[in-house]
Amino acid sequence: MLSTSIDKYMYIAIHPYFEKEKVQLKYSKTEQVDSIGTIQHPIFREVLKMYNLTGVDINSIADIPSGTGLGSSSSFTVGLLNAVRAYLGKATSGEKLGELACDVEINRVGSPIGKQDQFAAACGGLNFITFYGDETVNVEKIIMQPEKKKELEDNLMMVFVGGEHSANAILKNQQAAISDQKKFDTQKHMVKLAYNLRESLENNNLDDFGRILHEGWLLKKSLTSGISNGIVDEMYNKGIEAGALGGKLLGAGGAGFILFYCPKERQQEFRARMGNMSELKFKFDNYGSKIIYVGEKVDIWNN
């Protein structure tokens, strides 16, 4: 698969807590617990359980809410692991963070998801990611001429459809659909398109980008009924009529953001014809998860 990280972030801060045997967590709600096992948030619970870490106060803030298809949940897991490991004095590579995040979400929490979001958030940049049958993952940087990469960035537009989706429910249906030979062949064709997309970018040829996105979206939404809906289809079709060459709904499906490929010279007309749309401005991010500050960890107790 081909993916890029963008400049919308999940921020995790970890600090010693006043009470050594307790844990305080602040996200969309606040939890204060006496035991790791009683933490309600499954990712917090499993990560802290992995390192048997108590006596901490952890806060999370997000640029983008979960359920919108931009990988916020996996970005949270990656960031939490990076913060916890840094707190414990452990430096961690992007590939290692991706592996650990997959273990937490897929094996420990039991979410029926893939590995793409974890490695995209952990490694950062414009990458071609290959997932092998033996569970190994290979992350390769896409090398483009700088001016062509900037042109690609400028030609991408992200439009908010609205709502939130349950990725787990949609992905369970997709997994069931793979047993159907026709749908399995569809997914094989989608994999081939990813290779075609990489080739076009490495050759610094953006002409086919929209066409490949469009073809891939038509294939994806044919897999199960939950991937698209009337609202998504209406906005997507309106975008194509307004001048976009192609696009796709990001994430598992059902809601969130549509990514359109629209050449810059067509974007003024695109915005005019789309009317009152919610457009998210973004740029590519090249770094992935990183530690931006490490302070001195002081024990306030004299025992």
HUSUL-V254996 format. One record per pair of residues at least 24 apart in sequence whose ideal C-beta (glycine too) atoms are under 10 Angstrom apart, sorted by the first residue. I is the first residue (numbers start at 0). J is the second residue. Records with the same first field share a line. If there is no record, write none. Layout:
I = J / J
This chain:
0 = 113 / 114 / 115 / 118 / 119 / 126 / 127 / 128 / 129 / 130 / 189 / 190 / 192 / 193 / 194 / 196 / 197
1 = 115 / 119 / 125 / 126 / 127 / 128 / 139 / 141 / 192 / 193 / 194 / 195 / 196 / 197 / 200 / 211
2 = 70 / 115 / 116 / 118 / 119 / 120 / 122 / 124 / 125 / 126 / 127 / 128 / 138 / 141 / 193
3 = 119 / 123 / 124 / 125 / 126 / 141 / 148 / 151 / 152 / 155 / 281 / 283 / 284 / 285
4 = 69 / 70 / 74 / 119 / 120 / 121 / 122 / 123 / 124 / 125 / 126 / 283 / 284 / 285 / 286 / 287 / 288
5 = 62 / 63 / 69 / 70 / 119 / 123 / 152 / 155 / 157 / 279 / 281 / 282 / 283 / 284
6 = 62 / 280 / 281 / 282 / 283 / 284 / 285 / 286
7 = 61 / 62 / 63 / 69 / 70 / 71 / 74 / 157 / 279 / 280 / 281 / 282 / 284
8 = 60 / 61 / 62 / 63 / 71 / 74 / 78 / 120 / 284 / 288 / 289 / 291
9 = 59 / 60 / 61 / 62 / 63 / 65 / 70 / 71 / 72 / 73 / 74 / 75 / 76 / 77 / 78 / 79 / 120 / 288
10 = 58 / 59 / 60 / 61 / 62 / 75 / 78 / 82 / 291
11 = 57 / 58 / 59 / 60 / 61 / 74 / 75 / 77 / 78 / 79 / 80 / 81 / 82 / 83 / 85 / 288 / 290
12 = 56 / 57 / 58 / 59 / 60 / 82 / 291 / 292
13 = 52 / 55 / 56 / 57 / 58 / 59 / 79 / 82 / 83 / 85 / 86 / 87 / 296
14 = 55 / 56 / 57 / 58 / 86 / 294 / 296
15 = 54 / 55 / 56 / 86 / 296 / 297 / 298 / 299 / 300
16 = 53 / 54 / 55 / 56 / 57
17 = 54 / 56 / 299 / 300
18 = 53 / 54 / 56
19 = 53 / 54 / 55 / 298 / 299 / 300
20 = 53 / 54
21 = 53 / 54 / 55 / 56
22 = 47 / 52 / 53 / 54 / 55 / 56 / 57
23 = 54 / 55 / 56 / 57 / 58
24 = 55 / 56 / 57 / 58 / 59
25 = 56 / 57 / 58 / 59 / 60
26 = 57 / 58 / 59 / 60 / 61 / 65 / 75
27 = 59 / 61 / 64 / 65
29 = 58
30 = 57
31 = 56
40 = 75 / 79
41 = 76 / 103 / 104 / 107 / 108 / 109 / 110
42 = 72 / 73 / 75 / 76 / 79 / 80 / 100 / 103 / 104 / 107 / 108 / 110
43 = 75 / 76 / 79 / 83
44 = 103 / 107 / 108
45 = 76 / 79 / 102 / 103 / 104 / 106 / 107 / 108 / 109
46 = 75 / 76 / 79 / 80 / 82 / 83 / 84 / 99 / 100 / 103 / 107 / 108
47 = 79 / 83
48 = 103 / 107
49 = 80 / 83 / 84 / 99 / 102 / 103 / 107
50 = 80 / 83 / 84 / 86 / 87 / 89
52 = 83 / 86 / 87
54 = 298
55 = 82 / 83 / 86
57 = 82 / 83 / 86
58 = 82
62 = 279 / 281
63 = 159 / 255 / 256 / 279 / 281
64 = 163 / 255
65 = 163 / 164 / 166
66 = 162 / 163 / 164 / 165 / 166 / 250 / 251 / 253 / 254 / 255
67 = 159 / 160 / 161 / 162 / 163 / 164 / 249 / 250 / 254 / 255 / 256 / 279
68 = 116 / 157 / 159 / 160 / 163 / 164 / 166 / 247 / 248 / 249 / 250 / 251 / 252 / 253 / 254 / 255 / 256 / 257 / 258
69 = 116 / 120 / 157 / 249 / 250 / 255 / 256 / 258 / 279 / 281
70 = 115 / 116 / 117 / 119 / 120 / 166 / 249 / 250
71 = 116 / 120 / 250
72 = 100 / 104 / 110 / 112 / 116 / 117 / 120 / 166 / 167 / 250
73 = 97 / 100 / 101 / 103 / 104 / 110 / 112 / 113 / 114 / 115 / 116 / 117 / 118 / 119 / 120 / 121 / 166
74 = 100 / 116 / 117 / 119 / 120 / 121 / 287 / 288
75 = 100 / 104 / 120
76 = 100 / 101 / 102 / 103 / 104 / 108 / 110 / 116 / 117 / 120 / 121 / 288
77 = 101 / 103 / 104 / 116 / 117 / 118 / 119 / 120 / 121 / 122 / 287 / 288
78 = 120 / 121 / 288 / 289 / 290
79 = 103 / 288
80 = 117 / 121 / 288
81 = 120 / 121 / 287 / 288 / 289 / 290
82 = 288 / 290 / 293
84 = 290
85 = 289 / 290 / 292 / 293
86 = 290 / 293 / 296
87 = 296
88 = 293 / 296
90 = 290
91 = 121 / 288 / 290
92 = 121 / 122
93 = 118 / 119 / 120 / 121 / 122 / 123 / 124 / 138 / 286 / 287 / 288 / 289
94 = 118 / 121 / 122 / 136 / 137 / 138
95 = 121
96 = 120 / 121 / 122 / 287 / 288
97 = 121 / 122 / 128 / 136 / 138 / 287 / 288
98 = 134 / 135 / 136
100 = 288
101 = 134 / 136
108 = 167
109 = 167
110 = 166 / 167 / 170 / 171
111 = 166 / 167 / 168 / 169 / 170 / 171 / 172 / 173 / 174 / 175 / 251
112 = 166 / 167 / 170 / 171 / 174 / 251
113 = 166 / 170 / 173 / 174 / 251
116 = 166 / 250
117 = 288
118 = 287
119 = 284 / 287
120 = 284 / 287 / 288
121 = 287 / 288
122 = 286 / 287 / 288
123 = 283 / 284 / 285 / 286 / 287 / 288 / 289
124 = 283 / 284 / 285 / 286 / 287
125 = 151 / 152 / 197 / 200 / 283 / 284 / 285
126 = 197 / 287
127 = 193 / 194 / 196 / 197 / 198 / 200 / 201
128 = 193
129 = 190 / 193 / 194
130 = 190
138 = 287
139 = 197
140 = 285
141 = 196 / 197 / 200 / 201
142 = 200 / 201 / 203
143 = 200 / 201 / 202 / 203 / 205
144 = 203
146 = 203
147 = 200 / 202 / 203 / 204 / 205
148 = 200 / 203 / 205 / 283 / 285
149 = 282 / 283
150 = 203 / 205 / 262 / 263
151 = 200 / 203 / 205 / 208 / 260 / 283
152 = 281 / 282 / 283
153 = 261 / 262 / 263 / 266 / 282
154 = 205 / 208 / 209 / 243 / 244 / 259 / 260 / 261 / 262 / 263 / 264 / 265 / 266
155 = 208 / 209 / 212 / 243 / 246 / 258 / 259 / 260 / 261 / 281 / 282 / 283
156 = 238 / 243 / 246 / 257 / 258 / 259 / 260 / 261 / 263 / 266 / 269 / 270 / 273 / 276 / 278 / 279 / 280 / 281
157 = 246 / 249 / 255 / 256 / 257 / 258 / 259 / 277 / 278 / 279 / 280 / 281
158 = 234 / 235 / 237 / 238 / 243 / 246 / 256 / 257 / 258 / 259 / 269 / 270 / 273 / 276 / 277 / 278 / 279
159 = 234 / 254 / 255 / 256 / 257 / 276 / 277 / 278 / 279
160 = 228 / 230 / 231 / 233 / 234 / 235 / 248 / 249 / 253 / 254 / 255 / 256 / 257 / 276 / 277
161 = 230 / 231 / 234 / 254 / 255 / 256 / 277
162 = 228 / 230 / 231 / 253 / 254 / 255
163 = 250 / 253 / 254 / 255
164 = 225 / 226 / 228 / 248 / 250 / 251 / 252 / 253 / 254 / 255
165 = 225 / 251 / 253 / 254
166 = 250 / 251 / 252 / 253 / 255
167 = 251
168 = 225 / 251 / 252 / 253
169 = 222 / 223 / 224 / 225 / 226 / 250 / 251 / 252 / 253 / 254
170 = 223 / 225 / 250 / 251 / 252
171 = 223 / 225 / 251
172 = 222 / 223 / 224 / 225 / 226 / 251 / 252
173 = 219 / 222 / 223 / 225 / 226 / 251 / 252
174 = 223
175 = 223
176 = 221 / 222 / 223 / 226
177 = 222
179 = 222
181 = 221
182 = 218 / 221 / 222 / 223
183 = 222
185 = 217 / 218 / 219 / 221 / 222
186 = 218 / 219 / 222
188 = 214 / 215 / 218
189 = 214 / 215 / 216 / 218 / 219 / 222
191 = 215
192 = 218 / 219
205 = 244 / 260 / 262
206 = 244 / 262
207 = 244 / 245
208 = 244 / 245 / 260 / 262
209 = 239 / 243 / 244 / 245 / 246 / 259 / 260 / 261 / 262
210 = 244 / 245 / 260
211 = 244 / 245 / 247 / 260
212 = 243 / 244 / 245 / 246 / 247 / 258 / 259 / 260
213 = 239 / 243 / 244 / 245 / 246 / 247 / 259 / 260
214 = 245 / 247
215 = 245 / 246 / 247
216 = 245 / 246 / 247 / 248 / 257 / 258
217 = 245 / 247
218 = 247
219 = 247 / 248 / 251 / 252
220 = 247 / 248 / 252
222 = 252
223 = 251 / 252
224 = 252 / 253
225 = 251 / 252 / 253
226 = 250 / 251 / 252 / 253
227 = 252 / 253
228 = 252 / 253 / 254
230 = 254
231 = 255 / 257
234 = 259 / 273 / 276
235 = 259
237 = 269 / 272 / 273 / 274 / 276
238 = 269 / 272 / 273 / 276
240 = 269 / 272 / 273
241 = 265 / 266 / 268 / 269 / 270 / 271 / 272 / 273 / 274 / 276
242 = 266 / 267 / 268 / 269 / 270 / 271 / 272 / 273
243 = 269 / 273
256 = 281
